[in-house]
Amino acid sequence: SSTLSNDDSPSSSQRLPASIPVLEVVKAYGSLAGSECYGRQAPPGSSCQLPLADLQKELGIAGSSSFLSETDFLEQLEALPFQWPLKPYGIDKSSSLTKTAIVNKGAETRVYMEELERRGMYDPRNPTGPLPTSLRPKLNQALNQEKMDPQAASLIFRVLSSSSSKSNPNAPPHKNNENDANVISATSLKDAFRGETMLDYYGFLNLIGTSSISWP
């Protein structure tokens, strides 16, 4: 996927947090992304790529007249099953280093390991314990039961809806939130993808803007 400038991240004038924890980005991407993985299927318990067409369908806005408010986006996001995303390897449009994720290594390995240890699922001092990768479904289950951070969801919503008003200035506000003129539409998602048909995890980071994300 193409590299997007951090200047595409929301401005401070929108009263959004200066940065959001990377775990919240993982939770959002792992909920939105599917199992499609560079022409293959991701291993069970993992997500990989995020096709634009699939995103439009799962958010229920494939039609030109469909819009999603921020409140509805958060509800949709939390209803989607989470699977920890895989770390992409390789380079776009390269014959020898073609993009793949078959190494089966999760994105944000340090965060993944910290979450396993923090939740008592893994002890690095126990040589007979389970392999960290085998605990992915268990961690997925735990994260599926947790709510998304509202500020993180709000920032992601703003990124995906940032072009809505420009694409369709006559788009009506959601009927349940008349004061909210910002909506996600099929057109705004297409604009956010910048001509790409799908994103991987790194593309999603670039979409949000790495300056808007905090790492441990």
Helices and strands as residue ranges (DSSP letters): G 6-8, G 12-14, E 20-21, H 22-32, E 36-37, E 40-41, E 46-47, E 50-51, H 52-58, E 67-68, H 70-79, E 84-85, H 109-118, G 132-135, H 136-144, H 150-161, H 164-167, E 184-185, H 186-192, E 198-199, H 201-208, G 210-212, E 213-214
